[in-house]
Amino acid sequence: MIFPATLATPQRHPLMTARVDVQRIATMIHTYLAASQPAKVREVIATLHPADLADAMIFLDAPDDVALYRLLDPAEAAEVLDEVDTTTRAALLEATPPDRLPAILSRLPADEGATILR
């Protein structure tokens, strides 16, 4: 998969189903986070479906999960919150600044937002 740096509006790829693809994406995200290259992480994020990001988070450690989550815009963050497991969701919510939380939750249907906050 190539992530061109000059795409104005990147096309999101369809959901990945192969575990090896998701692991490859997770490794790439980890490498860019470890190298303090948030722009490269954003390039990767821009091409993926939020469900794939949530799947990739399975292969990342908790600090990488939080670092990745903080790079998401509120709409992406909302979709990822809706896709991750409850343990990861709790950690991400705990790491979310209180002033950012309303922007994220407002992008979810009310019932999903209520479920997430339980």
DOTORMAR-597265 format. One record per residue: residue number from 1; residue in three letters; y, x, z of N, C-alpha, C, O in turn. Coordinates in steps of 0.1 Angstrom, whole numbers, plus 5000, padded with zeros to 4 digits. Example, Ala and Ser with C-alpha at 12.3 -4.5 7.8 and 13.67 -1.06 7.14 Angstrom:
BEGIN
NODE / 1 / ala / 4943 / 5132 / 5078 / 4955 / 5123 / 5078 / 4967 / 5132 / 5078 / 4967 / 5142 / 5085
NODE / 2 / ser / 4978 / 5128 / 5071 / 4989 / 5137 / 5071 / 5000 / 5129 / 5079 / 5011 / 5134 / 5080
//
This chain:
BEGIN
NODE / 1 / met / 4988 / 5009 / 5000 / 5000 / 5000 / 5000 / 5012 / 5009 / 5000 / 5013 / 5018 / 5008
NODE / 2 / ile / 5022 / 5006 / 4992 / 5034 / 5014 / 4991 / 5045 / 5006 / 4996 / 5046 / 4994 / 4994
NODE / 3 / phe / 5054 / 5012 / 5004 / 5065 / 5005 / 5010 / 5078 / 5011 / 5005 / 5084 / 5020 / 5011
NODE / 4 / pro / 5083 / 5006 / 4994 / 5095 / 5012 / 4988 / 5107 / 5010 / 4997 / 5109 / 5000 / 5003
NODE / 5 / ala / 5115 / 5021 / 4998 / 5126 / 5021 / 5007 / 5138 / 5014 / 5001 / 5148 / 5010 / 5008
NODE / 6 / thr / 5138 / 5011 / 4988 / 5150 / 5005 / 4982 / 5148 / 4990 / 4979 / 5157 / 4985 / 4972
NODE / 7 / leu / 5138 / 4984 / 4983 / 5137 / 4969 / 4981 / 5147 / 4962 / 4989 / 5148 / 4963 / 5001
NODE / 8 / ala / 5155 / 4953 / 4982 / 5165 / 4945 / 4989 / 5158 / 4934 / 4997 / 5161 / 4932 / 5008
NODE / 9 / thr / 5149 / 4927 / 4990 / 5141 / 4916 / 4997 / 5127 / 4919 / 4994 / 5121 / 4914 / 4984
NODE / 10 / pro / 5120 / 4926 / 5003 / 5106 / 4929 / 5001 / 5097 / 4916 / 5001 / 5101 / 4906 / 5008
NODE / 11 / gln / 5087 / 4917 / 4994 / 5077 / 4906 / 4993 / 5067 / 4908 / 5004 / 5062 / 4919 / 5006
NODE / 12 / arg / 5064 / 4897 / 5012 / 5054 / 4898 / 5022 / 5041 / 4897 / 5015 / 5039 / 4889 / 5006
NODE / 13 / his / 5031 / 4905 / 5019 / 5018 / 4905 / 5014 / 5010 / 4893 / 5021 / 5013 / 4890 / 5032
NODE / 14 / pro / 5000 / 4888 / 5014 / 4992 / 4878 / 5020 / 4985 / 4883 / 5032 / 4984 / 4895 / 5034
NODE / 15 / leu / 4980 / 4874 / 5040 / 4972 / 4878 / 5052 / 4961 / 4888 / 5049 / 4954 / 4886 / 5039
NODE / 16 / met / 4960 / 4898 / 5057 / 4949 / 4908 / 5056 / 4937 / 4903 / 5063 / 4939 / 4897 / 5074
NODE / 17 / thr / 4926 / 4905 / 5058 / 4914 / 4901 / 5065 / 4905 / 4913 / 5069 / 4897 / 4912 / 5078
NODE / 18 / ala / 4907 / 4924 / 5062 / 4898 / 4936 / 5065 / 4904 / 4943 / 5077 / 4915 / 4947 / 5077
NODE / 19 / arg / 4895 / 4945 / 5087 / 4899 / 4952 / 5099 / 4904 / 4966 / 5096 / 4914 / 4970 / 5102
NODE / 20 / val / 4899 / 4973 / 5086 / 4903 / 4986 / 5083 / 4918 / 4986 / 5078 / 4925 / 4995 / 5080
NODE / 21 / asp / 4922 / 4976 / 5070 / 4936 / 4974 / 5066 / 4945 / 4973 / 5078 / 4956 / 4979 / 5078
NODE / 22 / val / 4941 / 4964 / 5087 / 4949 / 4962 / 5099 / 4950 / 4975 / 5107 / 4961 / 4978 / 5112
NODE / 23 / gln / 4939 / 4982 / 5109 / 4939 / 4994 / 5116 / 4948 / 5005 / 5109 / 4956 / 5012 / 5116
NODE / 24 / arg / 4948 / 5005 / 5096 / 4957 / 5014 / 5089 / 4971 / 5011 / 5091 / 4979 / 5020 / 5093
NODE / 25 / ile / 4975 / 4998 / 5091 / 4989 / 4994 / 5094 / 4992 / 4998 / 5108 / 5003 / 5003 / 5110
NODE / 26 / ala / 4983 / 4996 / 5117 / 4986 / 4999 / 5131 / 4989 / 5014 / 5133 / 4998 / 5019 / 5140
NODE / 27 / thr / 4980 / 5022 / 5126 / 4982 / 5037 / 5127 / 4995 / 5041 / 5121 / 5002 / 5050 / 5126
NODE / 28 / met / 4999 / 5035 / 5110 / 5012 / 5038 / 5104 / 5024 / 5034 / 5113 / 5033 / 5042 / 5115
NODE / 29 / ile / 5023 / 5022 / 5119 / 5033 / 5018 / 5128 / 5034 / 5028 / 5140 / 5045 / 5032 / 5144
NODE / 30 / his / 5023 / 5031 / 5146 / 5022 / 5041 / 5157 / 5029 / 5054 / 5153 / 5037 / 5060 / 5161
NODE / 31 / thr / 5025 / 5059 / 5142 / 5030 / 5072 / 5137 / 5046 / 5072 / 5136 / 5052 / 5081 / 5140
NODE / 32 / tyr / 5051 / 5061 / 5130 / 5065 / 5060 / 5128 / 5072 / 5058 / 5142 / 5083 / 5063 / 5144
NODE / 33 / leu / 5066 / 5050 / 5151 / 5072 / 5048 / 5164 / 5072 / 5061 / 5171 / 5082 / 5065 / 5178
NODE / 34 / ala / 5061 / 5069 / 5171 / 5060 / 5082 / 5178 / 5070 / 5092 / 5172 / 5075 / 5100 / 5180
NODE / 35 / ala / 5074 / 5091 / 5160 / 5083 / 5100 / 5153 / 5098 / 5095 / 5154 / 5107 / 5100 / 5148
NODE / 36 / ser / 5100 / 5084 / 5162 / 5113 / 5078 / 5163 / 5119 / 5075 / 5149 / 5130 / 5078 / 5147
NODE / 37 / gln / 5111 / 5068 / 5141 / 5116 / 5064 / 5128 / 5116 / 5048 / 5127 / 5108 / 5043 / 5119
NODE / 38 / pro / 5125 / 5042 / 5134 / 5125 / 5027 / 5133 / 5128 / 5021 / 5119 / 5123 / 5010 / 5116
NODE / 39 / ala / 5135 / 5028 / 5111 / 5137 / 5023 / 5097 / 5124 / 5023 / 5089 / 5122 / 5013 / 5082
NODE / 40 / lys / 5115 / 5032 / 5092 / 5102 / 5032 / 5085 / 5094 / 5021 / 5090 / 5086 / 5014 / 5083
NODE / 41 / val / 5094 / 5018 / 5103 / 5087 / 5007 / 5109 / 5092 / 4994 / 5103 / 5084 / 4985 / 5100
NODE / 42 / arg / 5105 / 4993 / 5102 / 5111 / 4980 / 5096 / 5106 / 4979 / 5081 / 5104 / 4967 / 5077
NODE / 43 / glu / 5105 / 4990 / 5074 / 5099 / 4989 / 5060 / 5085 / 4983 / 5061 / 5082 / 4974 / 5052
NODE / 44 / val / 5077 / 4987 / 5070 / 5063 / 4982 / 5071 / 5064 / 4967 / 5075 / 5057 / 4959 / 5069
NODE / 45 / ile / 5072 / 4964 / 5085 / 5073 / 4950 / 5091 / 5077 / 4941 / 5079 / 5072 / 4930 / 5078
NODE / 46 / ala / 5087 / 4945 / 5071 / 5092 / 4936 / 5061 / 5082 / 4932 / 5051 / 5084 / 4922 / 5044
NODE / 47 / thr / 5071 / 4939 / 5049 / 5061 / 4936 / 5039 / 5049 / 4928 / 5045 / 5040 / 4924 / 5037
NODE / 48 / leu / 5049 / 4926 / 5058 / 5037 / 4920 / 5064 / 5039 / 4906 / 5069 / 5051 / 4902 / 5073
NODE / 49 / his / 5029 / 4898 / 5069 / 5029 / 4885 / 5075 / 5029 / 4887 / 5091 / 5022 / 4896 / 5095
NODE / 50 / pro / 5036 / 4878 / 5098 / 5036 / 4880 / 5113 / 5022 / 4880 / 5119 / 5019 / 4886 / 5129
NODE / 51 / ala / 5013 / 4872 / 5113 / 4999 / 4872 / 5119 / 4993 / 4886 / 5117 / 4985 / 4890 / 5126
NODE / 52 / asp / 4996 / 4893 / 5106 / 4991 / 4906 / 5105 / 4997 / 4916 / 5115 / 4990 / 4925 / 5120
NODE / 53 / leu / 5010 / 4914 / 5118 / 5016 / 4922 / 5128 / 5009 / 4920 / 5141 / 5006 / 4929 / 5149
NODE / 54 / ala / 5006 / 4907 / 5145 / 4999 / 4904 / 5157 / 4985 / 4911 / 5157 / 4981 / 4916 / 5167
NODE / 55 / asp / 4978 / 4910 / 5146 / 4965 / 4917 / 5145 / 4967 / 4932 / 5147 / 4958 / 4938 / 5154
NODE / 56 / ala / 4977 / 4938 / 5141 / 4979 / 4952 / 5142 / 4981 / 4956 / 5157 / 4978 / 4967 / 5161
NODE / 57 / met / 4988 / 4947 / 5164 / 4991 / 4950 / 5178 / 4979 / 4952 / 5187 / 4979 / 4958 / 5197
NODE / 58 / ile / 4967 / 4946 / 5182 / 4955 / 4948 / 5189 / 4951 / 4963 / 5190 / 4945 / 4967 / 5200
NODE / 59 / phe / 4955 / 4971 / 5180 / 4952 / 4985 / 5179 / 4963 / 4994 / 5184 / 4961 / 5006 / 5184
NODE / 60 / leu / 4974 / 4988 / 5189 / 4985 / 4996 / 5195 / 4984 / 4995 / 5210 / 4978 / 4986 / 5216
NODE / 61 / asp / 4990 / 5005 / 5217 / 4990 / 5004 / 5231 / 5002 / 4996 / 5235 / 5011 / 4993 / 5227
NODE / 62 / ala / 5003 / 4993 / 5248 / 5014 / 4984 / 5253 / 5028 / 4989 / 5250 / 5036 / 4981 / 5246
NODE / 63 / pro / 5031 / 5002 / 5252 / 5044 / 5006 / 5249 / 5048 / 5005 / 5234 / 5059 / 5001 / 5230
NODE / 64 / asp / 5038 / 5007 / 5225 / 5040 / 5005 / 5211 / 5042 / 4990 / 5207 / 5050 / 4987 / 5199
NODE / 65 / asp / 5034 / 4982 / 5214 / 5036 / 4967 / 5212 / 5051 / 4963 / 5215 / 5057 / 4956 / 5207
NODE / 66 / val / 5056 / 4968 / 5226 / 5070 / 4964 / 5230 / 5080 / 4971 / 5220 / 5089 / 4964 / 5216
NODE / 67 / ala / 5078 / 4983 / 5217 / 5087 / 4990 / 5207 / 5087 / 4983 / 5194 / 5098 / 4981 / 5188
NODE / 68 / leu / 5075 / 4979 / 5189 / 5075 / 4971 / 5176 / 5082 / 4958 / 5178 / 5090 / 4954 / 5169
NODE / 69 / tyr / 5079 / 4951 / 5188 / 5084 / 4937 / 5191 / 5100 / 4938 / 5191 / 5106 / 4929 / 5186
NODE / 70 / arg / 5105 / 4948 / 5197 / 5120 / 4950 / 5198 / 5126 / 4952 / 5185 / 5138 / 4950 / 5183
NODE / 71 / leu / 5119 / 4957 / 5175 / 5124 / 4959 / 5161 / 5124 / 4946 / 5153 / 5130 / 4946 / 5142
NODE / 72 / leu / 5117 / 4936 / 5158 / 5116 / 4923 / 5150 / 5129 / 4915 / 5152 / 5135 / 4915 / 5163
NODE / 73 / asp / 5133 / 4908 / 5141 / 5144 / 4899 / 5143 / 5139 / 4886 / 5150 / 5127 / 4885 / 5151
NODE / 74 / pro / 5147 / 4878 / 5155 / 5143 / 4866 / 5163 / 5132 / 4858 / 5156 / 5123 / 4853 / 5163
NODE / 75 / ala / 5134 / 4855 / 5143 / 5124 / 4847 / 5136 / 5110 / 4854 / 5136 / 5100 / 4847 / 5138
NODE / 76 / glu / 5110 / 4867 / 5133 / 5098 / 4874 / 5133 / 5091 / 4875 / 5147 / 5079 / 4873 / 5148
NODE / 77 / ala / 5100 / 4877 / 5156 / 5095 / 4878 / 5170 / 5088 / 4865 / 5175 / 5078 / 4865 / 5181
NODE / 78 / ala / 5095 / 4853 / 5171 / 5089 / 4840 / 5174 / 5075 / 4839 / 5168 / 5066 / 4834 / 5174
NODE / 79 / glu / 5074 / 4842 / 5155 / 5061 / 4841 / 5148 / 5051 / 4850 / 5154 / 5039 / 4846 / 5156
NODE / 80 / val / 5054 / 4862 / 5158 / 5045 / 4871 / 5164 / 5041 / 4866 / 5178 / 5029 / 4866 / 5181
NODE / 81 / leu / 5050 / 4861 / 5186 / 5047 / 4855 / 5199 / 5036 / 4844 / 5197 / 5028 / 4843 / 5206
NODE / 82 / asp / 5038 / 4836 / 5187 / 5029 / 4825 / 5185 / 5015 / 4830 / 5181 / 5005 / 4822 / 5182
NODE / 83 / glu / 5014 / 4842 / 5176 / 5001 / 4847 / 5171 / 4993 / 4856 / 5180 / 4981 / 4857 / 5179
NODE / 84 / val / 5000 / 4863 / 5189 / 4993 / 4873 / 5198 / 4985 / 4866 / 5209 / 4987 / 4854 / 5212
NODE / 85 / asp / 4977 / 4874 / 5215 / 4969 / 4868 / 5227 / 4978 / 4866 / 5239 / 4989 / 4872 / 5239
NODE / 86 / thr / 4973 / 4859 / 5248 / 4982 / 4855 / 5260 / 4986 / 4868 / 5268 / 4997 / 4868 / 5274
NODE / 87 / thr / 4977 / 4878 / 5269 / 4981 / 4890 / 5277 / 4992 / 4897 / 5270 / 5002 / 4901 / 5277
NODE / 88 / thr / 4991 / 4899 / 5257 / 5002 / 4906 / 5250 / 5015 / 4898 / 5250 / 5025 / 4903 / 5252
NODE / 89 / arg / 5013 / 4884 / 5248 / 5025 / 4876 / 5249 / 5032 / 4877 / 5262 / 5045 / 4878 / 5262
NODE / 90 / ala / 5025 / 4877 / 5273 / 5031 / 4878 / 5286 / 5039 / 4892 / 5287 / 5050 / 4892 / 5292
NODE / 91 / ala / 5033 / 4902 / 5282 / 5040 / 4916 / 5283 / 5052 / 4916 / 5274 / 5062 / 4921 / 5278
NODE / 92 / leu / 5051 / 4910 / 5262 / 5063 / 4909 / 5253 / 5074 / 4901 / 5259 / 5086 / 4905 / 5258
NODE / 93 / leu / 5071 / 4890 / 5265 / 5081 / 4881 / 5271 / 5087 / 4888 / 5283 / 5100 / 4887 / 5285
NODE / 94 / glu / 5080 / 4895 / 5291 / 5085 / 4902 / 5302 / 5095 / 4913 / 5297 / 5104 / 4916 / 5304
NODE / 95 / ala / 5092 / 4919 / 5286 / 5100 / 4930 / 5280 / 5112 / 4925 / 5272 / 5121 / 4933 / 5268
NODE / 96 / thr / 5113 / 4912 / 5270 / 5124 / 4906 / 5263 / 5136 / 4904 / 5271 / 5136 / 4897 / 5282
NODE / 97 / pro / 5148 / 4909 / 5267 / 5160 / 4907 / 5275 / 5163 / 4892 / 5276 / 5161 / 4885 / 5266
NODE / 98 / pro / 5167 / 4887 / 5287 / 5170 / 4873 / 5289 / 5180 / 4867 / 5279 / 5178 / 4855 / 5275
NODE / 99 / asp / 5189 / 4875 / 5274 / 5199 / 4870 / 5264 / 5193 / 4869 / 5250 / 5199 / 4862 / 5242
NODE / 100 / arg / 5182 / 4875 / 5248 / 5175 / 4874 / 5235 / 5165 / 4863 / 5234 / 5162 / 4858 / 5223
NODE / 101 / leu / 5159 / 4859 / 5245 / 5149 / 4849 / 5246 / 5152 / 4836 / 5239 / 5144 / 4831 / 5232
NODE / 102 / pro / 5164 / 4830 / 5242 / 5167 / 4817 / 5235 / 5168 / 4818 / 5220 / 5163 / 4809 / 5213
NODE / 103 / ala / 5172 / 4829 / 5215 / 5172 / 4831 / 5200 / 5158 / 4831 / 5194 / 5156 / 4826 / 5183
NODE / 104 / ile / 5149 / 4837 / 5202 / 5135 / 4837 / 5197 / 5129 / 4823 / 5199 / 5123 / 4818 / 5189
NODE / 105 / leu / 5130 / 4817 / 5210 / 5123 / 4805 / 5213 / 5129 / 4793 / 5205 / 5121 / 4784 / 5201
NODE / 106 / ser / 5141 / 4794 / 5201 / 5147 / 4783 / 5193 / 5141 / 4783 / 5179 / 5143 / 4773 / 5171
NODE / 107 / arg / 5134 / 4793 / 5175 / 5128 / 4794 / 5162 / 5114 / 4788 / 5161 / 5107 / 4788 / 5151
NODE / 108 / leu / 5109 / 4784 / 5173 / 5096 / 4778 / 5174 / 5097 / 4763 / 5176 / 5107 / 4758 / 5181
NODE / 109 / pro / 5088 / 4755 / 5171 / 5087 / 4741 / 5175 / 5087 / 4740 / 5190 / 5082 / 4748 / 5197
NODE / 110 / ala / 5093 / 4729 / 5195 / 5095 / 4727 / 5210 / 5082 / 4728 / 5217 / 5081 / 4735 / 5228
NODE / 111 / asp / 5071 / 4722 / 5212 / 5058 / 4723 / 5219 / 5053 / 4737 / 5219 / 5046 / 4741 / 5229
NODE / 112 / glu / 5055 / 4745 / 5209 / 5050 / 4759 / 5209 / 5058 / 4767 / 5219 / 5053 / 4775 / 5226
NODE / 113 / gly / 5071 / 4765 / 5219 / 5080 / 4772 / 5228 / 5076 / 4769 / 5243 / 5075 / 4778 / 5251
NODE / 114 / ala / 5073 / 4756 / 5245 / 5069 / 4752 / 5259 / 5055 / 4759 / 5263 / 5053 / 4763 / 5274
NODE / 115 / thr / 5046 / 4759 / 5253 / 5033 / 4766 / 5255 / 5035 / 4780 / 5258 / 5028 / 4786 / 5267
NODE / 116 / ile / 5043 / 4787 / 5251 / 5046 / 4801 / 5253 / 5051 / 4804 / 5266 / 5048 / 4814 / 5272
NODE / 117 / leu / 5060 / 4796 / 5271 / 5067 / 4798 / 5284 / 5058 / 4795 / 5296 / 5061 / 4798 / 5308
NODE / 118 / arg / 5046 / 4789 / 5294 / 5037 / 4785 / 5306 / 5031 / 4798 / 5311 / 5023 / 4796 / 5321
//
